[in-house]
Amino acid sequence: MSQEKFSTPSSGFLMLFAILSFIVLSILGMVLLEQFWMVAIIIIAVFCLPGFIIVNPNESNVLVLFGKYKGTIHDNGFFWVNPFYTKKRFSLRARNLNNDPIKVNDKLGNPIMIGIVLVWRIRDTFKSAFDVDNYEHFVQIQSESAIRKLAGTYAYDDIEDADATVTLRSGGEEVNVLLEKELAERLDIAGIEVIEARISYLAYAQEIAGAMLRRQQATAIVSARFKIVEGAVSMVEMALEQLSVKKIIDLDEDKKAAMVSNLMVVLCSDKDASPVVNTGTLHQ
């Protein structure tokens, strides 16, 4: 539960005018009236000067008094606070974290390289200041942990896991949504809001990249051959059917087998066929 509370400090311009007035009046009193005790007023006024603070847009300042949290200034402007306050400045702007790709294992144990881009910002200054030691380092470490968990949930692709409906390579928005949810849960303890998280780099690790590339190529070739054979069988079937329906020629089983063999060679070959013209009878 958040313990952040807003603080409304005094106007800095009003306090600056008051402090300068006290200093000027004290100097005049010592010079003209010889009231040297007014030096104490000057010392107090100078002591109040560190209490001035400027809060820029999209910034905040956490105020701590002798170890006790006193509030957070979110308003922009020139203010004055208790000089004893310890002031910690926090930027509320959106930030990018572009993780260098790290080596992890996917669901099937294959080593892969994966990196993400994270857009985040501070939502709760109390948590960022006091619930974690260093919130920026915390974001870095938790991002790597989320990457490892995500990689262990899905396979890189569906070559080895044929039953996989979602993979890291083809999951797209679903994988990114899961990554955002995981990061939001992990970074909530530090008061961090996850704006967006996306996979920016995905590849097999170098030691298996060559083998996996050859495997993908082989799979693609087998898939293409399957489609070619499927189409060739349909074309041969259609050719025999049309010849039979239109009664162009009567073919016995041996002739059909020879015709099927020739058509399959022509249709399935990866090179152009070189036809031989038969100028004799059909049996030659």
RAHU-V95402 format. One record per backbone hydrogen bond with DSSP energy under -0.5 kcal/mol. NH is the residue of the N-H (numbers start at 1). CO is the residue of the C=O. E is the energy in kcal/mol with one decimal. If there is no record, write none. Layout:
NH_CO_E / NH_CO_E
This chain:
7_72_-2.5 / 9_7_-0.7 / 10_80_-1.5 / 12_78_-2.4 / 15_11_-1.7 / 16_12_-2.3 / 17_13_-2.2 / 18_14_-2.1 / 19_15_-2.7 / 20_16_-2.4 / 21_17_-2.0 / 22_18_-2.3 / 23_19_-2.2 / 24_20_-2.5 / 25_21_-2.8 / 26_22_-2.2 / 27_23_-2.1 / 28_24_-2.3 / 29_25_-2.3 / 30_26_-1.9 / 31_27_-2.2 / 32_28_-3.0 / 33_28_-0.6 / 33_29_-1.2 / 35_29_-1.8 / 36_34_-1.2 / 38_35_-1.7 / 39_36_-1.8 / 40_37_-1.8 / 42_38_-1.6 / 43_39_-2.2 / 44_40_-2.4 / 45_41_-2.5 / 46_42_-2.7 / 47_43_-2.2 / 48_44_-1.3 / 49_45_-0.5 / 49_46_-1.1 / 50_47_-0.5 / 51_48_-1.6 / 52_49_-1.8 / 53_79_-2.7 / 55_77_-2.6 / 56_54_-0.6 / 59_56_-1.2 / 60_90_-2.3 / 61_73_-1.5 / 62_88_-3.0 / 63_71_-2.9 / 64_86_-1.9 / 65_68_-2.9 / 66_64_-0.6 / 68_65_-1.5 / 70_63_-2.9 / 71_63_-1.0 / 72_5_-2.3 / 73_61_-2.8 / 74_72_-0.7 / 77_55_-2.1 / 79_53_-3.1 / 79_77_-0.5 / 80_10_-2.1 / 81_51_-2.5 / 85_82_-2.1 / 86_64_-3.5 / 87_85_-0.6 / 88_62_-2.3 / 88_86_-0.5 / 89_87_-0.5 / 90_60_-2.9 / 92_58_-2.7 / 93_58_-0.5 / 95_120_-3.4 / 97_118_-2.7 / 99_97_-0.9 / 99_116_-1.8 / 102_114_-2.4 / 104_102_-0.5 / 104_112_-2.6 / 106_110_-2.2 / 107_151_-0.7 / 107_154_-2.1 / 109_106_-1.8 / 112_104_-3.2 / 113_203_-3.7 / 114_102_-2.1 / 114_112_-0.5 / 115_201_-2.2 / 117_198_-2.8 / 118_97_-2.7 / 119_196_-3.2 / 120_95_-2.4 / 120_118_-0.5 / 121_193_-1.6 / 123_191_-3.4 / 124_191_-1.8 / 128_124_-1.9 / 129_125_-2.1 / 130_126_-2.5 / 131_127_-1.8 / 132_127_-0.7 / 138_134_-2.4 / 139_135_-2.1 / 140_136_-1.8 / 141_137_-2.4 / 142_138_-2.5 / 143_139_-1.8 / 144_140_-1.6 / 145_141_-2.0 / 146_142_-2.3 / 147_143_-2.0 / 148_144_-2.1 / 149_145_-2.1 / 150_146_-2.5 / 151_147_-2.6 / 152_148_-1.8 / 153_149_-0.6 / 153_150_-1.1 / 154_150_-1.2 / 161_157_-0.5 / 162_160_-0.8 / 164_161_-1.5 / 168_155_-2.6 / 169_156_-2.0 / 171_167_-2.3 / 174_171_-1.4 / 176_172_-1.8 / 177_173_-2.5 / 178_174_-1.9 / 179_175_-2.1 / 180_176_-2.6 / 181_177_-2.4 / 182_178_-2.3 / 183_179_-2.4 / 184_180_-2.6 / 185_181_-2.0 / 186_182_-1.8 / 187_183_-2.6 / 188_184_-0.8 / 190_187_-1.1 / 191_188_-1.8 / 192_187_-2.0 / 193_121_-3.1 / 194_192_-0.5 / 195_119_-2.5 / 195_193_-0.7 / 196_119_-1.6 / 198_117_-2.2 / 200_115_-2.2 / 200_198_-0.5 / 201_115_-1.8 / 203_113_-2.2 / 205_111_-2.3 / 208_205_-1.5 / 209_205_-1.2 / 210_206_-0.6 / 212_208_-2.6 / 213_209_-2.2 / 214_210_-2.1 / 215_211_-2.1 / 216_212_-2.5 / 217_213_-2.4 / 218_214_-2.6 / 219_215_-2.6 / 220_216_-2.4 / 221_217_-2.4 / 222_218_-2.7 / 223_219_-2.4 / 224_220_-2.4 / 225_221_-2.8 / 226_222_-2.3 / 227_223_-1.8 / 228_224_-2.3 / 229_225_-3.0 / 230_226_-2.5 / 231_227_-2.3 / 232_228_-2.6 / 233_229_-2.6 / 234_230_-1.6 / 235_231_-2.2 / 236_232_-2.6 / 237_233_-2.5 / 238_234_-2.2 / 239_235_-2.4 / 240_236_-2.5 / 241_237_-2.1 / 242_238_-2.6 / 243_239_-2.3 / 244_240_-1.9 / 245_241_-2.8 / 246_242_-2.4 / 248_243_-1.4 / 249_243_-0.7 / 251_249_-0.6 / 256_252_-2.5 / 257_253_-2.4 / 258_254_-2.2 / 259_255_-2.7 / 260_256_-3.0 / 261_257_-2.4 / 262_258_-2.5 / 263_259_-2.7 / 264_260_-2.6 / 265_261_-2.0 / 266_262_-2.2 / 267_263_-3.0 / 268_264_-2.3 / 269_265_-1.2 / 275_273_-0.7 / 277_275_-0.5 / 279_277_-0.8 / 284_281_-1.0
